[in-house]
């Protein structure tokens, strides 16, 4: 029984290793799916932030263009023109790159009355207008590109979520199978251990019985050599005695008859 139990435990142990390997494989797929989902979500968030930034920059530069128009036309009062030029420069800071010459001459060119502008001042104003318009158009193109990619990023996230969901299901299934097989292995291992313990507990009793049996065998041998042998001899004598008695009886009777005959013969004869 112990051998059969050990064979069953070995079989479940091999099957348990297979289930464990399958569980490890599903865990690996789960981690990969989770990592892919994290990357997809991060990419989507980056795309959303880029779209929002482009939209914000376009809005700011559009506002700058609105402030630029009165300055370009030279229709503002000098004090108001200075304030508007300052606001404009603050708006385009970090949003529009200008070369050093244009950047240095722009503020004075914008606040110079239109009748007092030189050809260089006019060139600065028009060059700034072209740069601002080109930057807005470029931002709008990038915005449209990023906006169109949002759908693809959202689809990638959805696909990654579905893959993760499948991986979770497979991992749960593998974990359930592993737990079931592990419980069966534990039960069979316990059975083997119980049988081993029972065998260990039985060995002292077996040794004690063997010792008692040996003692009984010695006593039986002694009995065969002692009382039983004497009894058998006595039994043999008992069987021989009746035969001798039967054989000796006729001889005694003949002797007795002979003695009686002699006595009769020795008596004196009486008259009739």
Rosetta silent file (secondary structure, phi, psi, omega in degrees, C-alpha in Angstrom):
SEQUENCE: XXXXXXXXXXXXXXXXXXXXXXXXXXXXXXXXXXXXXXXXXXXXXXXXXXXXXXXXXXXXXXXXXXXXXXXXXXXXXXXXXXXXXXXXXXXXXXXXXXXXXXXXXXXXXXXXXXXXXXXXXXXXXXXXXXXXXXXXXXXXXXXXXXXXXXXXXXXXXXXXXXXXXXXXXXXXXXXXXXXXXXXXXXXXXXXXXXXXXXXXXXXXXXXXXXXXXXXXXXXXXXXXXXXXXXXXXXXXXXXXXXXXXXXXXXXXXXXXXXXXXXXXXXXXXXXX
SCORE:     score description
SCORE:     0.000 S_00000001
   1 L     0.000  -39.308  179.090    0.000    0.000    0.000 S_00000001
   2 H   -63.469  -41.234  179.336    2.839    2.352    0.792 S_00000001
   3 H   -62.582  -43.164  178.196    4.435    1.694   -2.610 S_00000001
   4 H   -63.491  -41.358  179.308    1.145    2.387   -4.388 S_00000001
   5 H   -64.781  -38.662  178.443    0.666    5.568   -2.375 S_00000001
   6 H   -67.340  -38.017  176.678    4.201    6.706   -3.232 S_00000001
   7 H   -63.705  -42.450  178.460    3.580    6.042   -6.939 S_00000001
   8 H   -64.092  -41.501  178.836    0.363    8.068   -6.795 S_00000001
   9 H   -64.701  -38.187  178.005    2.174   10.898   -4.989 S_00000001
  10 H   -65.054  -40.992  178.850    4.943   10.837   -7.618 S_00000001
  11 H   -62.976  -44.897  178.892    2.385   11.056  -10.418 S_00000001
  12 H   -67.730  -30.889  177.249    0.652   14.022   -8.790 S_00000001
  13 H   -65.117  -42.926  177.718    4.054   15.622   -8.168 S_00000001
  14 H   -64.241  -42.223  179.160    4.891   15.460  -11.873 S_00000001
  15 H   -67.103  -34.604  178.814    1.482   16.843  -12.783 S_00000001
  16 H   -64.596  -38.438  177.531    1.902   19.564  -10.159 S_00000001
  17 H   -63.535  -38.430  177.060    5.151   20.649  -11.809 S_00000001
  18 H   -63.903  -44.435  179.720    3.318   20.952  -15.129 S_00000001
  19 H   -65.017  -37.103  178.853    0.585   23.049  -13.541 S_00000001
  20 H   -65.523  -41.372  177.696    3.215   25.205  -11.839 S_00000001
  21 H   -64.373  -40.712  177.949    5.000   25.792  -15.153 S_00000001
  22 H   -63.937  -40.068  178.397    1.685   26.691  -16.803 S_00000001
  23 H   -64.539  -41.200  178.435    0.935   29.118  -13.964 S_00000001
  24 H   -63.573  -38.113  178.959    4.358   30.733  -14.355 S_00000001
  25 H   -65.247  -43.836  178.470    3.750   31.103  -18.090 S_00000001
  26 H   -67.059  -34.006  176.993    0.396   32.798  -17.561 S_00000001
  27 H   -64.247  -39.308  177.516    1.984   35.066  -14.930 S_00000001
  28 H   -64.493  -44.259  177.904    4.597   36.096  -17.498 S_00000001
  29 H   -62.834  -37.306  178.937    1.904   36.827  -20.074 S_00000001
  30 H   -63.522  -44.987  179.652   -0.006   38.816  -17.460 S_00000001
  31 H   -63.210  -40.936  178.735    3.044   40.956  -16.659 S_00000001
  32 H   -63.985  -43.873  179.768    3.699   41.549  -20.357 S_00000001
  33 H   -64.167  -40.282  179.101    0.058   42.494  -20.979 S_00000001
  34 H   -65.256  -40.921  178.294    0.062   44.799  -17.960 S_00000001
  35 H   -63.875  -42.967  178.619    3.289   46.444  -19.152 S_00000001
  36 H   -62.807  -40.005  178.531    1.842   46.922  -22.640 S_00000001
  37 H   -64.817  -41.493  178.677   -1.294   48.458  -21.179 S_00000001
  38 H   -60.977  -44.357  179.163    0.773   50.826  -19.046 S_00000001
  39 H   -64.930  -40.934  179.850    2.776   51.901  -22.088 S_00000001
  40 H   -63.210  -42.183  178.981   -0.384   52.341  -24.181 S_00000001
  41 H   -67.293  -39.073  177.665   -1.992   54.483  -21.497 S_00000001
  42 H   -63.838  -42.739  178.411    1.158   56.553  -21.099 S_00000001
  43 H   -62.673  -39.152  178.368    1.320   57.089  -24.855 S_00000001
  44 H   -64.650  -42.983  179.416   -2.325   58.123  -24.870 S_00000001
  45 H   -65.003  -39.719  176.905   -1.744   60.572  -22.038 S_00000001
  46 H   -62.898  -43.906  178.220    1.307   62.011  -23.810 S_00000001
  47 H   -61.048  -41.229  179.335   -0.729   62.384  -26.982 S_00000001
  48 H   -64.694  -42.632  179.471   -3.531   64.122  -25.106 S_00000001
  49 H   -64.179  -39.032  179.092   -1.066   66.500  -23.428 S_00000001
  50 H   -65.700  -43.311  177.698    0.532   67.301  -26.788 S_00000001
  51 H   -60.410  -44.595  179.825   -2.831   67.994  -28.387 S_00000001
  52 H   -64.230  -38.138  179.413   -3.799   70.211  -25.490 S_00000001
  53 H   -66.634  -44.502  177.535   -0.476   72.053  -25.661 S_00000001
  54 H   -59.685  -42.882  179.877   -0.817   72.669  -29.383 S_00000001
  55 H   -62.658  -41.154  179.825   -4.348   73.936  -28.859 S_00000001
  56 H   -67.306  -42.748  179.400   -3.181   76.226  -26.074 S_00000001
  57 H   -64.308  -40.275  177.758   -0.224   77.564  -28.095 S_00000001
  58 H   -62.034  -42.589  179.522   -2.478   78.189  -31.086 S_00000001
  59 H   -62.548  -42.794 -179.075   -4.890   80.066  -28.859 S_00000001
  60 H   -66.670  -44.564 -179.221   -2.097   82.181  -27.387 S_00000001
  61 H   -69.625  -31.058  174.722   -0.538   82.988  -30.759 S_00000001
  62 H   -65.137  -40.392  176.382   -3.967   83.810  -32.189 S_00000001
  63 H   -64.360  -38.241  177.435   -4.393   86.255  -29.323 S_00000001
  64 H   -63.376  -39.141  178.076   -0.917   87.639  -30.102 S_00000001
  65 H   -63.067  -39.326  178.487   -1.953   88.121  -33.706 S_00000001
  66 H   -64.406  -38.718  177.754   -5.004   90.079  -32.570 S_00000001
  67 H   -72.584  -27.392 -177.103   -2.807   92.334  -30.438 S_00000001
  68 H   -72.411  -36.982 -174.366   -0.339   92.710  -33.284 S_00000001
  69 H   -53.850  -51.045  178.615   -2.819   94.050  -35.849 S_00000001
  70 H   -62.693  -35.609  178.601   -3.367   97.479  -34.176 S_00000001
  71 H   -67.466  -39.978  178.907    0.356   97.804  -33.549 S_00000001
  72 H   -63.548  -40.223 -178.266    1.128   96.965  -37.159 S_00000001
  73 H   -78.356  -15.162  178.255   -1.348   99.564  -38.371 S_00000001
  74 L    67.818   34.521 -176.761   -0.005  102.164  -35.935 S_00000001
  75 L   -97.894    1.951 -177.510   -3.471  103.238  -34.830 S_00000001
  76 L   -95.488  152.866  173.442   -2.801  103.154  -31.078 S_00000001
  77 L   -65.320  151.181 -177.214   -1.829  106.026  -28.838 S_00000001
  78 H   -52.963  -46.064 -179.058    1.850  105.931  -27.881 S_00000001
  79 H   -64.458  -44.660  179.195    1.176  105.026  -24.235 S_00000001
  80 H   -65.966  -36.071  179.954   -1.336  102.350  -25.219 S_00000001
  81 H   -64.089  -40.748  178.788    1.003  101.102  -27.951 S_00000001
  82 H   -61.760  -43.448  179.459    3.790  100.603  -25.414 S_00000001
  83 H   -64.428  -43.795 -179.422    1.474   98.539  -23.169 S_00000001
  84 H   -67.114  -38.280  177.886    0.183   96.445  -26.051 S_00000001
  85 H   -63.865  -39.445  177.949    3.697   95.834  -27.365 S_00000001
  86 H   -64.529  -43.262  177.173    4.750   94.662  -23.911 S_00000001
  87 H   -62.072  -40.357 -179.591    1.758   92.299  -23.692 S_00000001
  88 H   -62.742  -45.389 -179.931    2.537   90.979  -27.157 S_00000001
  89 H   -62.624  -36.526  177.552    6.151   90.224  -26.285 S_00000001
  90 H   -67.394  -36.697 -179.513    5.018   88.389  -23.153 S_00000001
  91 H   -66.227  -41.957 -174.828    2.549   86.321  -25.172 S_00000001
  92 H   -84.557   -6.022 -179.048    5.062   85.127  -27.747 S_00000001
  93 L   -63.291  124.004 -179.013    7.784   84.374  -25.200 S_00000001
  94 L    78.613   -5.011 -179.363    8.584   80.668  -25.449 S_00000001
  95 L  -111.655  -21.420 -177.682    5.996   80.236  -28.215 S_00000001
  96 L  -139.190  122.937  179.567    7.722   81.911  -31.159 S_00000001
  97 L   -91.171  128.341  178.378   11.426   81.817  -31.920 S_00000001
  98 L  -121.414  150.469  176.703   12.874   84.953  -33.480 S_00000001
  99 L   -72.097  165.416 -171.857   16.415   85.643  -34.672 S_00000001
 100 H   -60.514  -42.319 -177.643   18.487   88.007  -32.578 S_00000001
 101 H   -65.569  -46.549 -179.739   18.168   91.021  -34.920 S_00000001
 102 H   -64.676  -41.906 -178.825   14.400   90.733  -35.241 S_00000001
 103 H   -63.970  -38.744 -178.154   13.927   90.149  -31.521 S_00000001
 104 H   -72.249  -33.744 -174.808   16.022   93.229  -30.610 S_00000001
 105 H   -93.656   -9.652 -170.296   14.292   95.559  -33.069 S_00000001
 106 H   -65.879  -48.993 -175.282   10.702   94.325  -32.695 S_00000001
 107 H   -58.276  -48.651 -179.954    9.556   96.283  -29.644 S_00000001
 108 H   -65.529  -36.449  179.654   10.705   99.678  -30.981 S_00000001
 109 H   -64.859  -38.159 -176.890    9.326   98.915  -34.411 S_00000001
 110 H   -70.619  -33.132 -176.399    5.877   98.104  -33.004 S_00000001
 111 H   -93.265   -3.977  178.055    5.560  101.302  -30.961 S_00000001
 112 L   -75.982  128.396  178.139    6.928  103.571  -33.700 S_00000001
 113 L   -55.405  148.303 -172.325    4.095  105.583  -35.332 S_00000001
 114 H   -62.178  -32.776  179.967    3.456  104.388  -38.842 S_00000001
 115 H   -73.120  -20.139 -178.221    4.458  107.711  -40.397 S_00000001
 116 H   -98.613    2.358 -176.673    7.825  107.577  -38.616 S_00000001
 117 L   -78.676  135.635  176.444    8.717  104.009  -39.571 S_00000001
 118 L   -86.280  175.581  177.967   11.749  103.472  -41.744 S_00000001
 119 H   -63.215  -35.788  178.210   12.096  100.778  -44.347 S_00000001
 120 H   -66.251  -42.514  179.182   13.995   98.685  -41.803 S_00000001
 121 H   -62.679  -43.538  177.772   11.230   99.175  -39.225 S_00000001
 122 H   -62.084  -39.719  178.839    8.590   98.197  -41.779 S_00000001
 123 H   -63.030  -40.932  179.959   10.641   95.133  -42.728 S_00000001
 124 H   -61.650  -45.197 -178.406   10.843   94.091  -39.046 S_00000001
 125 H   -62.977  -46.047 -178.863    7.084   94.443  -38.611 S_00000001
 126 H   -69.108  -36.344  178.461    6.259   92.435  -41.754 S_00000001
 127 H   -65.861  -38.462  177.093    8.871   89.794  -40.986 S_00000001
 128 H   -64.764  -40.806  179.114    7.391   89.351  -37.519 S_00000001
 129 H   -60.533  -43.718  179.860    3.912   89.042  -39.050 S_00000001
 130 H   -64.653  -40.978 -179.504    5.119   86.338  -41.444 S_00000001
 131 H   -65.797  -42.289 -179.503    6.883   84.470  -38.656 S_00000001
 132 H   -65.740  -42.948  179.806    3.842   84.632  -36.388 S_00000001
 133 H   -66.278  -40.649  179.755    1.480   83.486  -39.140 S_00000001
 134 H   -65.090  -39.293  178.954    3.800   80.638  -40.168 S_00000001
 135 H   -65.498  -40.388  178.215    4.108   79.471  -36.554 S_00000001
 136 H   -63.718  -44.372  179.675    0.331   79.425  -36.134 S_00000001
 137 H   -62.843  -41.804  179.585   -0.119   77.434  -39.345 S_00000001
 138 H   -64.158  -41.594  178.200    2.590   74.945  -38.317 S_00000001
 139 H   -64.001  -38.020  179.121    0.987   74.473  -34.899 S_00000001
 140 H   -64.786  -39.502  177.011   -2.393   73.914  -36.515 S_00000001
 141 H   -63.211  -46.622  179.723   -0.939   71.162  -38.742 S_00000001
 142 H   -63.791  -36.344  178.815    0.698   69.466  -35.774 S_00000001
 143 H   -62.573  -44.962 -179.794   -2.504   69.806  -33.805 S_00000001
 144 H   -63.708  -40.550  179.095   -4.510   68.067  -36.531 S_00000001
 145 H   -62.526  -47.537  179.839   -1.914   65.283  -36.763 S_00000001
 146 H   -66.895  -36.634  179.674   -1.928   64.689  -33.013 S_00000001
 147 H   -64.765  -39.504  179.034   -5.691   64.963  -32.843 S_00000001
 148 H   -69.701  -27.260 -179.536   -6.078   62.262  -35.513 S_00000001
 149 H   -78.901  -13.684  179.703   -3.640   60.007  -33.628 S_00000001
 150 H   -61.194  -39.091  179.959   -5.779   60.163  -30.472 S_00000001
 151 H   -64.118  -41.983  179.167   -8.201   57.612  -31.932 S_00000001
 152 H   -65.559  -39.548  178.514   -5.346   55.221  -32.719 S_00000001
 153 H   -65.845  -39.608  178.267   -3.937   55.654  -29.219 S_00000001
 154 H   -65.602  -38.479  177.495   -7.361   55.033  -27.681 S_00000001
 155 H   -64.785  -39.707  178.206   -7.733   51.877  -29.813 S_00000001
 156 H   -62.700  -40.001  177.829   -4.305   50.696  -28.653 S_00000001
 157 H   -64.241  -44.918  179.980   -5.369   51.174  -25.036 S_00000001
 158 H   -61.112  -43.848  178.637   -8.608   49.256  -25.625 S_00000001
 159 H   -62.438  -43.397  179.834   -6.721   46.401  -27.304 S_00000001
 160 H   -64.641  -36.393  177.166   -4.194   46.270  -24.460 S_00000001
 161 H   -64.813  -40.730  178.691   -7.033   46.176  -21.925 S_00000001
 162 H   -65.465  -42.041  178.077   -8.633   43.247  -23.750 S_00000001
 163 H   -62.591  -41.602  179.037   -5.306   41.379  -23.884 S_00000001
 164 H   -64.651  -40.324  179.017   -4.823   41.999  -20.166 S_00000001
 165 H   -61.846  -42.369  177.082   -8.331   40.759  -19.435 S_00000001
 166 H   -63.170  -43.089 -179.547   -7.626   37.535  -21.335 S_00000001
 167 H   -63.297  -38.525  177.909   -4.309   37.138  -19.502 S_00000001
 168 H   -63.274  -44.377  178.549   -6.051   37.629  -16.147 S_00000001
 169 H   -60.862  -42.854  179.066   -8.604   34.947  -17.043 S_00000001
 170 H   -65.452  -37.659  179.805   -5.872   32.534  -18.083 S_00000001
 171 H   -68.601  -39.896  177.823   -3.926   33.206  -14.912 S_00000001
 172 H   -63.017  -43.710  178.994   -6.984   32.634  -12.736 S_00000001
 173 H   -62.106  -44.429  179.702   -7.700   29.378  -14.568 S_00000001
 174 H   -66.415  -38.093  179.081   -4.083   28.227  -14.201 S_00000001
 175 H   -66.211  -38.773  177.687   -4.031   29.224  -10.529 S_00000001
 176 H   -63.969  -44.571  179.196   -7.225   27.273   -9.892 S_00000001
 177 H   -64.497  -39.854  179.144   -5.820   24.185  -11.613 S_00000001
 178 H   -65.830  -42.824 -179.967   -2.545   24.514   -9.699 S_00000001
 179 H   -62.848  -42.500  179.145   -4.348   24.909   -6.366 S_00000001
 180 H   -62.579  -46.300 -179.104   -6.507   21.864   -7.063 S_00000001
 181 H   -68.761  -34.493  178.399   -3.531   19.740   -8.049 S_00000001
 182 H   -66.121  -39.375  177.054   -1.513   21.037   -5.108 S_00000001
 183 H   -63.623  -41.984  178.675   -4.286   20.043   -2.715 S_00000001
 184 H   -64.131  -40.629  178.585   -4.401   16.570   -4.287 S_00000001
 185 H   -64.651  -42.245  178.250   -0.621   16.279   -4.004 S_00000001
 186 H   -61.530  -41.180 -179.469   -0.710   17.359   -0.367 S_00000001
 187 H   -64.238  -44.296 -178.740   -3.403   14.784    0.375 S_00000001
 188 H   -71.144  -34.826  175.543   -1.464   11.974   -1.291 S_00000001
 189 H   -64.368  -40.550  177.417    1.768   13.074    0.354 S_00000001
 190 H   -62.982  -39.551  178.618   -0.004   13.027    3.713 S_00000001
 191 H   -62.067  -43.404  178.091   -1.286    9.526    2.941 S_00000001
 192 H   -62.029  -44.948 -179.946    2.259    8.356    2.193 S_00000001
 193 H   -63.860  -38.348  178.146    3.551    9.945    5.391 S_00000001
 194 H   -63.854  -41.138  179.953    0.731    8.382    7.395 S_00000001
 195 H   -68.618  -37.567  176.209    1.547    4.945    5.988 S_00000001
 196 H   -63.282  -41.808  179.061    5.225    5.452    6.723 S_00000001
 197 H   -65.105  -41.644  178.540    4.375    6.473   10.278 S_00000001
 198 H   -62.354  -38.550  178.460    2.071    3.482   10.645 S_00000001
 199 H   -66.318  -42.468  177.655    4.884    1.246    9.410 S_00000001
 200 H   -62.795  -39.940  179.739    7.321    2.812   11.850 S_00000001
 201 H   -68.919  -27.436 -177.501    4.810    2.388   14.662 S_00000001
 202 H   -81.142  -27.358 -175.925    4.241   -1.265   13.665 S_00000001
 203 H   -56.931  -45.312  177.405    7.907   -2.263   13.589 S_00000001
 204 H   -59.666  -39.306  179.270    8.328   -2.391   17.405 S_00000001
 205 H   -65.344  -39.564  178.323    5.209   -4.567   17.650 S_00000001
 206 H   -63.318  -45.179  178.554    6.547   -6.831   14.897 S_00000001
 207 H   -61.730  -40.093  179.086    9.860   -7.124   16.691 S_00000001
 208 H   -64.593  -43.717  178.497    8.057   -7.872   19.958 S_00000001
 209 H   -63.956  -39.899  178.751    5.885  -10.521   18.301 S_00000001
 210 H   -63.408  -40.830  178.436    8.940  -12.042   16.637 S_00000001
 211 H   -64.255  -43.607  178.736   10.691  -12.172   19.996 S_00000001
 212 H   -64.013  -38.588  179.337    7.631  -13.767   21.632 S_00000001
 213 H   -64.506  -39.796  177.935    7.393  -16.237   18.773 S_00000001
 214 H   -63.672  -41.454  178.195   11.024  -17.188   19.221 S_00000001
 215 H   -63.223  -43.181  178.455   10.476  -17.721   22.923 S_00000001
 216 H   -63.555  -35.908  178.918    7.430  -19.873   22.222 S_00000001
 217 H   -65.462  -40.272  177.357    9.417  -21.870   19.703 S_00000001
 218 H   -62.356  -45.673  178.872   12.092  -22.500   22.304 S_00000001
 219 H   -62.390  -38.768  178.952    9.469  -23.607   24.806 S_00000001
 220 H   -65.653  -41.101  177.573    7.868  -25.830   22.170 S_00000001
 221 H   -62.855  -41.808  178.221   11.227  -27.384   21.353 S_00000001
 222 H   -63.975  -38.502  179.098   11.866  -27.962   25.031 S_00000001
 223 H   -64.532  -40.989  177.648    8.422  -29.498   25.392 S_00000001
 224 H   -61.956  -39.395 -178.136    9.095  -31.833   22.469 S_00000001
 225 H   -79.214  -19.865 -175.869   12.368  -32.908   24.030 S_00000001
 226 L  -107.083 -103.917 -174.805   10.952  -33.251   27.563 S_00000001
 227 H   -55.943  -40.674 -177.264    7.400  -34.087   28.609 S_00000001
 228 H   -66.172  -40.629  178.841    6.122  -34.883   25.130 S_00000001
 229 H   -64.773  -42.196  178.815    8.931  -37.349   24.477 S_00000001
 230 H   -63.720  -39.235  179.656    8.372  -38.987   27.883 S_00000001
 231 H   -64.381  -40.776 -179.929    4.642  -39.160   27.189 S_00000001
 232 H   -64.598  -38.398  177.748    5.237  -40.799   23.844 S_00000001
 233 H   -65.689  -42.569  178.629    7.518  -43.402   25.462 S_00000001
 234 H   -62.522  -39.874  179.777    4.950  -44.051   28.171 S_00000001
 235 H   -63.992  -37.481  177.547    2.283  -44.423   25.542 S_00000001
 236 H   -65.355  -41.057  178.348    4.402  -46.968   23.743 S_00000001
 237 H   -63.544  -40.188 -179.072    4.886  -48.969   26.967 S_00000001
 238 H   -61.546  -36.770  178.785    1.160  -48.849   27.641 S_00000001
 239 H   -70.491  -32.694 -178.287    0.469  -50.373   24.255 S_00000001
 240 H   -77.043  -33.178 -174.402    3.030  -53.205   24.856 S_00000001
 241 H   -60.197  -49.697  179.815    1.775  -54.243   28.391 S_00000001
 242 H   -58.738  -35.915 -179.707   -1.660  -55.698   27.432 S_00000001
 243 H   -64.493  -41.071  179.101   -0.065  -57.852   24.760 S_00000001
 244 H   -66.550  -36.851 -179.778    2.331  -59.408   27.290 S_00000001
 245 H   -65.333  -44.288  179.935   -0.508  -60.023   29.731 S_00000001
 246 H   -63.656  -37.939 -178.251   -2.618  -61.806   27.139 S_00000001
 247 H   -72.042  -36.847 -176.351    0.327  -64.010   26.143 S_00000001
 248 H   -79.420  -20.923 -175.806    1.257  -64.965   29.734 S_00000001
 249 H   -62.493  -47.465  179.915   -2.312  -65.942   30.908 S_00000001
 250 H   -60.282  -39.221 -179.396   -2.575  -69.376   29.238 S_00000001
 251 H   -64.217  -38.274  178.519    0.775  -70.463   30.620 S_00000001
 252 H   -66.955  -41.038 -179.421   -0.349  -69.674   34.193 S_00000001
 253 H   -64.866  -39.828  178.857   -3.597  -71.498   33.778 S_00000001
 254 H   -64.092  -38.932  179.177   -1.791  -74.635   32.568 S_00000001
 255 H   -66.029  -40.674 -179.915    0.497  -74.534   35.586 S_00000001
 256 H   -65.728  -41.539  177.599   -2.466  -74.144   37.896 S_00000001
 257 H   -63.280  -38.226  179.975   -4.279  -77.079   36.266 S_00000001
 258 H   -66.046  -40.462  178.274   -1.168  -79.162   36.559 S_00000001
 259 H   -63.814  -42.570  179.271   -0.902  -78.323   40.248 S_00000001
 260 H   -62.288  -38.675  179.640   -4.563  -79.260   40.779 S_00000001
 261 H   -65.808  -38.890  179.348   -4.031  -82.539   38.993 S_00000001
 262 H   -66.048  -39.458 -179.936   -1.080  -83.379   41.188 S_00000001
 263 H   -65.147  -42.456  179.523   -3.088  -82.667   44.332 S_00000001
 264 H   -63.823  -35.444 -177.429   -5.899  -84.932   43.201 S_00000001
 265 H   -73.921  -28.641 -177.153   -3.481  -87.668   42.407 S_00000001
 266 H   -81.864  -15.645 -179.502   -1.842  -87.593   45.809 S_00000001
 267 L   -69.895  143.150  178.327   -5.131  -88.015   47.732 S_00000001
 268 L   -69.402  150.041 -178.361   -5.791  -91.743   49.104 S_00000001
 269 L   -75.839  138.983  179.795   -8.405  -93.692   47.299 S_00000001
 270 L  -104.326  149.755  179.565  -11.781  -94.142   49.180 S_00000001
 271 L   -74.198  156.501 -177.551  -14.007  -97.171   49.122 S_00000001
 272 L   -80.272    0.000    0.000  -17.107  -97.121   47.112 S_00000001
